Amino acid sequence: MRWPKTALTALGIALIALIAVLAFNTARLPGMPGARPAAPRLPLDEKALAERLAAAIRIPTVSFEDKSQIDLATFERMAALLETNYPNAHRVMTREVINGHSLLFTWPGKDPVAGPALFLAHMDVVPVEPGTESLWLQPAFSGAVSNGYVWGRGTLDDKVSVIGLMEAAESLAASGWQPARTVLFAFGHDEEISGLDGAAKIAETLKARGVKATVLLDEGGAITIGLMPGVKRPVAAIMAAEKGYASFKLTAKAIGGHSSTPPPDTAASSLARAIVRLQDHPMPARIAPPVDVMLERAAPAMSLRNRVVIANRWLFEPLLLQLLRGEPVTNALIRTTTAPTILRAGVKDNVLPAEATAVINFRLLPGDSVADVERHIRSVIGDDAITITQEAGFGNPASPVSDASAPAFRHLGNAVLDVFPDALVSTGLVVGATDARHYAGLYDNRYNFLPVPLVAADLNRIHGANERIAIGDFANAVRWYRRVLETLE
């Protein structure tokens, strides 16, 4: 078949036009930020800092799902430790104990009318999974300072933030400094088991007082190294939104009996089939607004090929989604994820279970609602014999997306560059859940960021074995918190 000359000409013109559009869009991407000199390095006694963090790690403020197992006295010890180690901070700030064990600090600013800056952190940690104790190179609550690291639960999640903020406040208070606007520190005591008794109660207190913060900062983002495909520079991901959370229970029932004469379908097999269907048919992938901004800000550090793809998402989005779904971390950025987490069935190996249940946890992408998830579950499973119920207390939408070009974001980003001049400041989406979700309506913009470098292996340390932080990295975190505080306007 021979193409007519006019058709070939039209095809050539279209191809040239397409190339021109691709090139134009790529050229419009932001350029690589120019080199920025670091701020004068704040001299710190890094060994003493490490020892004070270690002292907090040695207090086992563990949150258990069974609240009867929680030793609430450990939180009293934690509060006492903060009072002892940070006397100047306690002198200039008012401390309130909220709902028995959470702490709210208020540092009055020079301008009492300006909206406050609200900093969140949590004092509780997750337990060590039974049977994994031998995997720890240092005991989980030893607070060992060894081989250049502080070891133990809370070094990354999230006593690092509690102690980092208090260290910054202590040094500034000792110098006679006062913030331009009021500063609030809100330290919850049960973030790891929902935050309903801690952060939620602090939020209720602030709401009753009519508090509206200009900016809220919580844990969630980090300075990632080697985690963003195609980017070699450290990426400071100051997250602008948080995924939602919903859990649903699937229940299958059947006639029990002896396992020697099983029917074609059992409660266990019906449930298993439903789970596999959900796993094989996840919710659709798409690029949500904070991820869209994240990609555009990271593009200057990528290869030309990747810059062309990101600059022309209108054409290459399917390819981009295919690339992002290749790793669990990036896949979580582009869809509402599906995770079977709790399975229960049977009491004996030769007895057919009369009931089998599974809990499926979903982390909601901005734009997906809890109702959307339920419709998806029912449509995919397509089995009326499977009862589907939402777990009580386990359902909230994704947070609103904050402005990644707002002055508050630039303030945080500038502090990053002052302390970590090699970092590329970007944004993104928190794929887990933080205490910040309880403060909806109490801020203009909220961001999630922990000023600590993390490589892929460190992600497994959070809630896993061998949680630790380098002594120098903790010192830099303190420098960053201090820089954020002293440059508040």
C-alpha positions in Angstrom: 0.0 0.0 0.0 1.4 3.4 -1.0 0.4 6.5 1.0 -0.7 9.5 -1.0 1.8 12.3 -1.0 -0.6 14.7 0.7 -1.2 12.2 3.5 2.6 11.8 4.0 3.0 15.6 4.0 0.2 16.0 6.6 1.7 13.2 8.7 5.1 14.9 8.6 3.6 18.3 9.6 1.7 16.7 12.5 4.9 14.9 13.7 6.9 18.2 13.5 4.1 20.0 15.4 4.0 17.2 18.0 7.8 17.4 18.5 7.5 21.2 18.8 4.8 20.9 21.5 6.8 18.4 23.4 9.9 20.5 23.3 8.0 23.7 24.2 6.4 22.1 27.2 9.7 20.6 28.3 11.4 24.0 28.1 8.7 25.5 30.3 9.6 23.3 33.2 11.3 25.0 36.1 15.1 25.0 35.8 17.5 23.5 38.3 17.6 25.8 41.3 20.8 27.7 41.6 23.3 26.8 44.2 22.4 28.3 47.6 25.0 28.8 50.3 24.2 27.1 53.6 23.4 29.4 56.5 26.2 29.6 59.1 26.4 26.2 60.7 24.9 26.4 64.2 27.5 24.9 66.6 26.1 22.1 68.7 27.3 19.6 71.2 26.2 16.7 69.1 27.2 14.0 71.7 25.1 15.8 74.3 22.2 16.0 71.9 22.4 12.3 71.2 22.4 11.5 74.9 19.3 13.6 75.5 17.5 11.9 72.7 18.7 8.5 74.0 17.2 9.3 77.4 13.8 9.8 75.8 14.1 6.5 73.9 14.7 4.7 77.1 11.2 5.5 78.3 9.0 2.8 76.7 6.0 4.9 75.9 4.4 2.1 73.9 0.9 2.2 72.5 -0.9 -1.1 72.3 -4.1 -1.8 70.5 -5.3 -3.3 73.8 -5.2 -0.2 75.9 -5.1 -2.2 79.1 -1.5 -3.0 78.2 -0.4 0.6 78.0 1.7 1.8 80.9 0.5 5.4 81.2 3.1 6.2 83.9 5.7 6.2 81.1 4.1 9.3 79.7 4.4 11.0 83.0 8.1 10.1 83.0 8.4 11.5 79.5 6.8 14.8 80.6 9.1 15.0 83.6 12.1 14.3 81.4 11.2 17.2 79.1 10.8 19.5 82.1 14.2 18.5 83.5 16.1 18.7 80.3 14.5 21.9 78.8 14.1 24.4 81.7 14.4 27.5 79.6 11.8 26.3 77.1 9.5 25.6 80.1 10.2 29.1 81.4 9.0 30.9 78.3 6.2 28.4 77.3 3.0 27.5 79.1 2.6 23.8 79.4 -0.8 22.2 79.6 -1.6 18.5 80.1 -4.5 17.5 77.8 -6.6 14.5 78.6 -4.2 13.2 81.2 -1.1 12.6 79.1 -0.8 14.7 75.9 1.1 18.0 76.1 0.3 21.4 74.6 3.0 24.1 74.9 2.2 27.8 74.1 5.0 30.3 73.4 3.5 33.8 73.1 4.7 35.8 70.1 5.4 39.5 69.8 2.3 39.9 67.7 -0.6 38.5 69.7 -3.0 39.0 66.7 -1.0 37.0 64.2 -2.1 33.5 63.7 0.1 31.0 65.5 2.4 28.4 64.0 1.4 24.9 65.1 4.0 22.1 65.4 2.9 18.5 66.0 4.8 15.4 67.2 3.9 12.3 69.2 5.5 10.7 72.2 4.2 7.2 71.8 5.8 4.4 69.8 4.8 1.0 68.4 5.7 -2.2 70.3 8.4 -4.6 69.1 6.8 -7.4 67.3 7.1 -10.6 69.4 9.7 -12.9 67.9 11.8 -10.1 66.3 13.7 -9.1 69.4 16.8 -11.0 68.2 16.9 -9.0 65.0 17.8 -5.8 66.9 21.5 -5.0 66.9 20.8 -2.9 70.0 17.7 -3.5 72.3 14.8 -1.4 71.2 14.5 0.7 74.3 18.2 0.8 75.2 18.8 4.2 73.7 22.2 2.9 72.9 24.6 5.5 71.4 26.8 3.3 69.3 28.7 3.3 66.0 27.6 6.8 65.2 23.9 6.2 65.8 21.2 6.5 68.5 19.3 3.3 68.5 15.7 2.5 69.5 12.0 3.0 69.1 11.2 6.6 68.5 14.5 7.7 66.8 12.6 8.0 63.6 9.0 7.8 64.7 8.6 10.2 66.4 10.5 11.2 69.5 13.0 12.7 67.1 10.5 15.4 66.4 9.6 15.9 70.1 13.2 16.2 71.2 14.2 18.1 68.1 11.6 20.8 68.7 12.4 21.1 72.4 16.1 21.3 71.7 15.5 24.2 69.3 13.1 25.9 71.7 15.6 25.5 74.6 18.5 27.1 72.8 16.4 30.0 71.5 14.8 30.6 74.9 18.2 30.6 76.5 19.3 33.4 74.1 16.3 35.6 75.1 14.7 35.2 71.6 10.9 35.5 71.3 8.9 34.4 68.2 7.3 36.9 65.9 4.0 35.0 66.2 2.8 32.6 68.8 4.2 29.1 68.6 2.3 26.0 69.7 3.8 22.5 70.3 1.2 19.8 70.4 2.6 16.4 71.5 0.1 13.6 71.4 0.4 10.3 73.4 -1.6 7.8 71.2 -0.8 8.6 67.5 0.1 5.0 66.8 -3.4 3.8 67.8 -5.5 6.6 66.2 -4.8 9.7 68.1 -8.3 10.0 69.4 -7.3 10.4 73.0 -4.4 12.7 72.3 -4.3 14.8 69.1 -8.1 14.8 68.8 -8.4 16.2 72.3 -5.8 18.8 71.8 -7.5 19.8 68.6 -10.9 20.1 70.4 -9.2 22.4 73.0 -7.7 24.7 70.3 -11.0 24.8 68.4 -12.9 25.8 71.6 -10.4 28.7 71.9 -11.0 29.8 68.4 -7.4 29.1 67.4 -6.6 29.2 63.6 -3.0 28.5 62.8 -1.4 30.0 59.7 0.6 26.8 59.3 0.7 23.3 60.8 3.7 21.0 60.6 3.7 17.3 61.4 5.8 14.3 60.6 5.4 12.5 57.3 7.8 13.7 54.6 11.6 13.3 54.8 14.8 14.0 52.9 14.8 10.9 50.7 17.9 9.6 48.9 17.5 7.3 45.9 13.8 6.9 46.4 12.6 9.1 43.5 13.1 7.4 40.2 15.8 9.1 38.1 16.8 11.6 40.8 20.2 11.4 42.4 20.0 14.4 44.6 18.5 14.3 48.0 14.8 15.2 47.8 13.3 17.1 50.7 9.6 16.1 50.3 7.5 18.6 52.2 4.2 16.8 51.9 1.1 18.9 51.0 -1.6 16.4 51.7 -2.3 13.1 53.4 -4.1 10.1 52.2 -7.4 9.0 53.8 -8.0 5.8 55.7 -10.8 3.2 55.6 -11.0 -0.4 56.7 -13.7 -2.9 55.7 -14.5 -6.3 57.1 -15.4 -9.1 54.7 -17.4 -12.0 56.3 -18.2 -15.3 54.6 -20.4 -17.9 56.3 -21.1 -21.5 55.4 -22.1 -24.8 57.0 -19.3 -26.2 59.0 -18.5 -29.8 59.5 -15.7 -32.4 59.2 -12.9 -31.5 56.9 -12.9 -35.0 55.4 -16.0 -34.3 53.4 -15.7 -30.7 52.3 -18.3 -29.1 50.0 -17.2 -27.4 46.7 -17.2 -24.0 48.4 -16.4 -23.2 52.0 -16.4 -20.0 54.1 -12.6 -19.9 53.8 -12.5 -20.4 50.0 -15.3 -17.8 49.4 -13.4 -15.3 51.5 -10.1 -16.1 49.8 -11.6 -15.6 46.4 -13.0 -12.2 47.4 -9.6 -11.1 48.7 -7.8 -12.2 45.5 -10.4 -10.3 43.4 -9.7 -7.2 45.3 -5.9 -7.7 45.0 -6.2 -8.3 41.3 -8.5 -5.3 40.6 -7.1 -2.3 42.6 -8.7 1.1 42.3 -7.7 3.1 39.2 -4.3 4.8 39.2 -4.1 8.6 38.5 -1.9 11.5 39.3 -3.4 13.5 42.1 -2.5 17.2 42.5 0.2 17.0 45.1 2.0 14.2 43.2 1.6 16.3 40.0 3.5 19.2 41.7 6.0 16.7 43.1 6.9 15.4 39.7 7.2 18.9 38.2 9.5 20.1 41.0 11.7 17.0 40.7 11.9 17.1 36.9 14.9 19.4 36.6 17.0 16.8 38.4 16.0 14.1 35.9 17.2 13.0 32.5 15.9 14.7 29.4 13.7 11.7 28.6 12.0 11.9 32.0 11.7 15.6 31.7 9.9 15.2 28.4 7.5 12.6 29.9 6.7 14.8 32.9 6.3 18.0 31.0 3.9 16.3 28.6 1.7 14.3 31.0 -1.3 15.0 28.8 0.3 12.5 26.4 2.5 10.3 28.5 0.4 9.8 31.7 -0.3 6.1 31.0 3.5 5.5 30.6 4.2 7.6 33.7 1.7 5.6 35.7 3.1 2.4 34.5 6.6 3.4 35.7 5.3 4.6 39.1 3.3 1.5 39.8 6.4 -0.6 39.6 7.5 0.0 43.3 5.3 -0.1 46.4 6.4 3.4 47.5 5.5 5.1 44.2 2.5 2.9 43.6 1.0 4.2 46.8 1.3 7.8 45.4 -1.0 7.1 42.4 -3.9 5.1 43.7 -6.1 4.2 46.7 -4.2 1.1 47.9 -5.7 -2.3 48.9 -4.1 -4.2 51.8 -5.6 -7.3 53.5 -4.3 -7.0 57.1 -6.3 -9.3 59.4 -7.5 -12.8 58.5 -9.5 -15.1 60.8 -11.0 -18.5 60.3 -11.2 -21.9 61.8 -10.3 -23.4 65.2 -8.9 -26.8 64.3 -7.2 -28.4 61.3 -10.0 -31.0 60.7 -13.0 -28.7 61.2 -14.5 -26.6 58.4 -14.9 -23.0 59.7 -18.5 -21.8 59.7 -17.3 -18.2 59.4 -14.2 -16.6 57.9 -13.4 -12.9 58.1 -10.8 -10.5 56.7 -10.1 -6.8 57.3 -9.0 -4.9 54.2 -7.3 -1.6 54.7 -7.5 1.1 52.1 -5.5 4.4 52.0 -7.5 6.9 50.0 -6.0 9.1 47.3 -7.3 12.7 47.3 -10.5 12.7 45.3 -11.6 9.2 46.4 -14.2 8.9 49.2 -15.0 6.2 51.6 -18.2 5.6 49.7 -16.2 5.2 46.5 -14.2 2.5 48.2 -17.2 0.6 49.3 -18.8 0.8 45.8 -15.5 -0.6 44.4 -15.4 -3.5 46.9 -19.0 -4.5 46.1 -18.5 -4.2 42.4 -15.2 -6.2 42.3 -16.3 -9.0 44.7 -19.7 -9.4 43.1 -20.8 -11.9 45.6 -23.9 -11.3 47.8 -22.8 -14.1 50.1 -19.9 -11.9 51.3 -21.0 -9.4 53.9 -19.2 -6.1 53.7 -19.1 -3.7 56.7 -17.0 -0.7 57.4 -14.9 -1.0 60.5 -16.2 1.5 63.1 -13.8 4.4 63.7 -11.8 3.5 60.6 -12.9 5.9 57.9 -11.7 9.4 57.0 -11.2 11.1 53.6 -7.9 12.4 52.3 -6.9 15.8 53.6 -7.4 18.9 51.6 -4.3 19.7 49.4 -2.3 22.6 50.8 -0.6 25.2 48.6 2.9 24.2 47.7 3.6 27.8 46.6 2.3 29.5 49.8 4.7 31.7 51.9 4.6 29.0 54.6 5.8 26.4 52.2 8.6 28.6 51.0 9.6 29.3 54.6 10.0 25.6 55.3 11.8 25.0 52.0 14.2 27.9 52.7 15.1 26.4 56.0 15.8 23.1 54.3 18.2 24.8 51.9 19.9 26.7 54.8 20.7 23.4 56.5 20.8 20.9 53.6 22.0 23.0 50.7 22.3 20.0 48.3 18.6 19.0 48.7 16.0 19.5 46.0 12.8 20.9 47.7 9.7 19.2 46.5 6.3 18.2 47.8 4.2 15.0 47.7 1.6 13.0 49.5 1.8 11.3 52.9 0.7 7.7 52.3 0.2 6.8 56.0 -1.8 8.6 58.6 -0.6 11.2 61.0 -2.1 13.2 63.9 -2.5 16.2 61.6 -5.8 14.7 60.3 -7.5 15.6 63.6 -6.7 19.3 63.1 -8.9 19.8 60.0 -10.2 23.4 59.9 -7.6 24.7 62.4 -5.0 25.9 59.9 -4.6 27.7 56.6 -2.0 25.3 55.3 -0.6 22.0 56.7 2.5 20.2 55.7 4.3 17.0 56.8 8.1 16.9 57.0 10.7 15.3 59.1 14.2 16.9 58.5 16.0 13.5 58.4 17.8 11.8 55.5 16.3 8.4 54.6 17.4 5.7 52.2 15.3 2.8 51.1 16.6 0.5 53.9 15.5 3.1 56.5 11.9 2.7 55.6 11.9 -0.8 56.9 13.3 0.5 60.2 10.2 2.6 60.9 7.9 0.2 62.9 10.5 -2.5 62.1 13.8 -3.7 63.7 16.8 -1.6 64.2 15.2 1.8 64.2 18.0 4.3 64.5 19.2 7.8 63.6 22.8 9.0 62.9 24.1 11.4 65.5 24.9 14.0 62.9 21.5 13.6 61.2 19.7 14.3 64.5 21.9 17.4 65.1 20.9 18.7 61.6 17.3 18.1 62.5 17.7 20.3 65.5 19.4 22.9 63.3 16.4 22.8 60.9 13.8 23.2 63.7 15.7 26.1 65.1 16.0 27.7 61.7 12.3 27.3 61.1 11.5 28.9 64.4 14.0 31.8 64.3 12.9 32.8 60.7 9.1 32.8 61.5 7.5 36.1 60.3 
